[in-house]
Amino acid sequence: MRLAVRLTAQAWVSSLALLMPLVASAQFDDVDTFPAAEPERGCPKRPDVVPFTARNLVGLSGSGWLAHQAIIPESKDRFFSESERDRSGVKLVPEDVDVRKLGAPDPSVPLWVFGKADSAACRAVPVVWWAVRMGTDADRKTYLMSELQVDCDVLPPGRLSGTPVALRQKDAPTGCKLRRADDNSTSEEGRGLPLELSDVIPERASCEAPECQRKWEIFSSRWDDGSAVFDIAVSWMKRDGKKDPCEWATEDHTALLLRPAGALAPLPMRSGGAFFGALYDSTGLRTVLSRTLGVLNVHDAAKPKVAPKAVRYGSPTEEELAYGKRTLSPCKK
């Protein structure tokens, strides 16, 4: 009886051994039937960035955005006559006009719009085209812009931090996101200038309170790996016995700084403007965006000392040139 039991057990084990490869094979076959997850593409190394302008800034009614597409060469500008070229204006581009001949990029390459902060980009399609004349007598051009049909929500025109931006590329930039400045501090709060930034601010030995005041403001964004972007503005104001702030002698200084991952101190970014945002993915910070009057600067985060790619999207007006200077003076002109 014991022998029978022993033989039966051995036979059972042998049967299981024969079945195991078949069961395992069936399990792996089932797994293979599921599609493999597509790896994230991340942010492009050399992004083709598309700036946006609010409709009301070019003379159009309603709330919304226009995407910059190209600068129309003077030789191909049939929208504004000679008598109209010395002033600003906006005209609809007829549907039968081939916008490629006006300098528009290949329409088969889609736009991927980053609207809200830290959200994925969504696809957009140009639906209406406009010819926009802007600038001063010294620098006036006709820009080709378009309204977009966007598959996600974008913030309405208002603060600079809500202005969208897009990438022009074939495939969706999966895993790539846009981060805005998420921290702000000023000297008005009674705090001292952060130690990591004190060495990058020029000293003014002759500026002593109460006859001289130093005001500063910092906008910044940070990442988990320790990298960060700082946008700093500093103003020194000398009273010289005058009560009216508009009569104070004011000196202003601005800087855009990048602290790479693992670095102890930030580095100045070449040709930096006002911090607009930064593109990042799972590998970290990839691209820093800054704006000056009518230009969006695209900085390679891996090469802060290299001049950024400048994408021109508009010509500043005389008012913007006169009052666009960044200052912390209490007398806002």
C-alpha positions in Angstrom: 0.0 0.0 0.0 2.8 2.3 0.8 4.5 1.5 -2.5 1.3 2.3 -4.4 1.0 5.7 -2.7 4.7 6.4 -3.4 4.3 5.5 -7.1 1.1 7.6 -7.4 2.8 10.6 -5.8 5.8 10.3 -8.2 3.5 10.0 -11.1 1.6 13.1 -10.0 4.9 15.1 -9.7 6.0 13.9 -13.1 2.7 15.0 -14.6 3.0 18.4 -13.1 6.6 18.7 -14.5 5.3 18.0 -17.9 2.4 20.5 -17.6 4.6 23.3 -16.2 6.2 24.4 -19.5 2.8 24.5 -21.1 1.2 26.6 -18.4 4.2 29.0 -18.3 4.1 29.3 -22.1 0.4 30.1 -21.9 1.0 32.8 -19.3 3.7 34.5 -21.3 1.6 34.3 -24.5 -1.2 36.1 -22.6 1.2 38.8 -21.5 2.5 39.3 -25.0 -1.0 40.0 -26.3 -1.0 43.3 -24.4 0.5 46.2 -26.4 3.8 47.5 -24.9 3.6 51.0 -23.4 5.1 53.6 -25.8 8.1 55.3 -24.2 7.8 59.0 -23.6 9.5 61.2 -26.1 10.2 63.9 -23.6 11.2 67.5 -24.6 13.1 68.0 -27.9 16.7 69.0 -27.8 16.2 71.8 -30.3 12.5 72.8 -29.9 10.7 74.7 -32.6 8.9 77.2 -30.3 5.8 79.1 -31.3 4.9 82.3 -29.3 1.4 83.6 -28.8 -0.1 87.1 -28.7 -3.4 88.3 -27.2 -6.0 89.2 -29.8 -6.7 92.6 -28.2 -3.0 93.6 -28.5 -3.2 93.5 -32.3 -6.6 95.3 -32.5 -9.0 92.4 -32.7 -12.1 92.2 -30.5 -12.8 89.3 -28.1 -10.7 87.3 -25.7 -8.3 84.8 -27.1 -4.8 84.2 -28.6 -3.1 84.3 -31.9 -0.1 82.0 -32.7 2.9 83.6 -34.5 3.6 81.9 -37.7 5.9 84.0 -39.8 7.1 87.5 -40.8 5.6 88.3 -44.2 8.3 89.7 -46.6 7.6 93.2 -47.8 7.7 92.0 -51.4 4.8 89.6 -50.7 2.7 91.8 -48.5 -0.4 92.5 -50.5 -2.6 93.3 -47.4 -1.4 96.8 -46.7 -1.0 99.4 -49.3 1.8 102.0 -49.3 -0.4 104.5 -47.5 -1.3 101.9 -44.8 2.2 100.7 -44.1 3.2 103.6 -41.9 0.7 102.6 -39.1 -0.5 99.5 -37.3 -3.4 97.4 -38.5 -4.8 93.9 -38.9 -6.5 92.3 -41.9 -8.1 88.9 -42.5 -6.2 86.5 -44.8 -8.7 85.1 -47.4 -9.2 81.4 -47.3 -8.1 80.9 -50.9 -4.6 82.4 -50.2 -1.8 79.9 -50.0 -0.2 80.9 -46.6 2.9 78.9 -47.5 3.7 81.5 -50.1 3.6 84.1 -47.3 6.2 82.2 -45.3 4.0 80.0 -43.1 5.5 76.7 -42.0 4.4 73.3 -43.4 0.7 73.0 -42.2 1.1 69.2 -42.0 3.4 69.6 -39.0 1.1 70.0 -36.0 1.3 72.4 -33.1 1.4 71.2 -29.5 0.2 73.9 -27.1 1.2 74.2 -23.5 -1.5 76.1 -21.7 -1.7 75.6 -18.0 1.4 75.0 -15.9 2.7 71.5 -15.4 0.2 70.0 -17.8 0.8 68.0 -21.0 0.6 69.7 -24.4 -2.4 69.3 -26.6 -2.7 69.3 -30.4 -3.8 72.5 -32.1 -4.9 73.3 -35.7 -4.8 76.8 -37.4 -8.3 77.8 -38.5 -8.2 81.5 -39.3 -5.2 83.5 -40.5 -4.5 87.2 -40.0 -2.0 89.7 -41.4 -0.9 92.0 -38.5 1.0 95.2 -39.1 2.8 96.5 -36.0 5.8 98.5 -34.8 7.3 102.0 -35.0 8.5 104.0 -37.9 12.0 102.7 -37.3 10.9 99.1 -37.2 7.5 98.1 -38.6 6.7 94.7 -40.1 3.7 92.6 -41.1 3.3 89.4 -39.1 1.4 86.3 -40.2 -0.7 85.0 -37.2 -3.4 82.4 -36.8 -6.3 81.5 -34.5 -6.1 77.9 -33.3 -8.5 75.2 -32.6 -7.1 73.7 -29.4 -8.1 70.4 -27.8 -7.4 71.6 -24.2 -8.1 74.6 -22.0 -5.8 77.6 -22.1 -5.9 80.6 -19.7 -7.5 83.8 -21.0 -5.2 86.8 -21.8 -4.0 88.5 -18.6 -0.7 88.0 -16.8 2.4 87.0 -18.6 2.4 83.7 -16.7 -0.8 82.6 -18.4 0.4 83.2 -22.0 0.5 79.8 -23.8 3.4 78.6 -25.9 3.6 75.8 -28.5 6.0 73.4 -30.1 5.9 72.6 -33.8 6.8 69.0 -34.4 5.4 65.8 -36.0 4.9 63.7 -32.9 3.3 64.6 -29.5 6.0 65.7 -27.0 4.8 63.0 -24.5 6.3 63.5 -21.0 7.2 67.1 -21.7 5.7 69.8 -19.6 5.9 73.6 -19.1 6.6 75.0 -15.7 5.9 78.6 -14.8 7.5 80.6 -12.0 6.0 79.1 -8.9 7.7 81.2 -6.2 7.9 84.9 -5.7 9.7 86.9 -3.0 10.4 90.6 -2.5 12.4 92.9 -0.2 9.0 94.4 0.9 8.4 91.2 2.9 11.3 92.1 5.3 13.4 89.1 4.3 17.0 89.4 3.3 18.2 88.4 -0.1 18.8 84.6 -0.3 22.5 83.8 0.3 22.8 81.8 -2.9 21.9 84.9 -4.9 23.8 87.5 -2.9 27.0 87.1 -4.9 25.3 87.7 -8.2 23.9 91.1 -7.3 26.3 94.0 -7.9 27.3 95.9 -4.8 26.7 99.7 -4.4 29.0 101.0 -1.7 27.5 104.5 -1.9 23.9 103.2 -1.3 23.3 103.5 2.4 19.9 103.9 4.2 18.0 106.1 4.6 19.2 108.3 1.7 19.4 105.2 -0.6 17.2 102.2 -0.8 17.7 98.9 -2.5 14.6 96.9 -3.6 14.6 93.5 -5.1 12.2 91.0 -6.5 12.7 87.3 -7.4 10.6 84.9 -9.5 11.8 81.3 -9.5 11.0 77.7 -10.4 12.7 74.6 -8.8 13.0 70.9 -9.5 13.5 67.9 -7.4 17.0 67.3 -8.6 18.1 70.7 -7.2 18.1 72.6 -10.5 16.4 76.0 -10.4 15.8 79.2 -12.5 15.8 82.6 -10.9 14.6 85.9 -12.4 15.9 88.8 -10.4 15.2 92.5 -10.6 17.0 95.0 -8.3 16.6 98.8 -8.1 18.8 101.3 -6.2 17.1 104.6 -5.5 18.9 107.7 -4.1 16.7 110.3 -2.5 19.2 113.1 -2.5 16.9 115.0 -0.1 13.9 114.9 -2.5 10.5 113.8 -1.3 9.0 112.9 -4.7 10.0 109.3 -5.7 9.8 110.4 -9.3 12.7 112.7 -8.7 14.9 110.0 -7.1 17.9 108.8 -9.1 17.2 105.2 -9.9 19.5 102.4 -11.2 18.0 99.1 -12.3 19.6 95.7 -12.7 18.0 92.4 -14.0 19.4 88.9 -14.4 18.2 85.5 -15.4 20.0 82.7 -13.5 20.2 79.0 -13.8 21.4 76.6 -11.1 22.2 73.2 -12.7 21.5 70.0 -10.8 24.3 69.4 -8.3 25.7 73.0 -8.5 26.0 75.2 -5.4 25.5 78.5 -7.1 23.5 79.8 -10.1 25.0 80.9 -13.3 23.8 83.9 -15.4 22.1 82.9 -18.6 23.3 84.8 -21.7 20.8 87.4 -23.2 18.3 86.6 -20.5 15.0 88.4 -20.4 11.9 88.1 -18.1 11.4 84.4 -17.1 8.6 83.0 -19.2 8.7 79.3 -18.3 10.7 76.2 -18.6 10.3 72.9 -20.5 11.1 69.7 -18.5 10.7 66.0 -18.6 11.7 62.9 -16.7 15.3 63.7 -17.3 15.0 67.1 -15.7 15.1 70.7 -16.9 15.6 70.9 -20.7 14.8 74.4 -22.0 14.4 77.8 -20.4 12.2 80.4 -22.0 12.5 84.2 -21.5 10.9 87.2 -23.1 12.1 90.6 -24.2 10.1 93.1 -26.2 8.7 91.2 -29.2 11.2 88.3 -28.8 10.9 84.9 -27.1 14.3 83.6 -26.1 14.9 79.8 -26.1 17.8 78.8 -23.9 19.4 75.4 -23.8 19.5 74.5 -20.1 22.6 72.4 -20.7 24.5 75.4 -22.2 23.6 78.5 -20.1 26.5 80.5 -21.5 25.4 80.0 -25.2 23.3 82.7 -26.7 19.6 81.6 -26.9 17.7 81.2 -30.1 15.6 84.3 -30.6 12.1 83.9 -32.0 10.6 87.2 -33.0 6.8 87.5 -32.8 6.1 91.2 -32.8 7.5 94.7 -33.1 7.2 96.8 -29.9 5.3 100.1 -30.1 6.7 103.5 -29.1 4.8 103.2 -25.8 6.3 99.8 -25.0 9.7 101.0 -25.8 9.3 104.1 -23.6 7.6 102.3 -20.6 8.8 98.7 -21.0 11.8 99.1 -18.8 11.7 96.9 -15.7 12.0 98.9 -12.5 11.0 98.6 -8.8 10.7 102.3 -8.4 7.5 103.4 -6.6 7.1 105.9 -9.4 5.7 103.9 -12.2 5.8 105.9 -15.4 
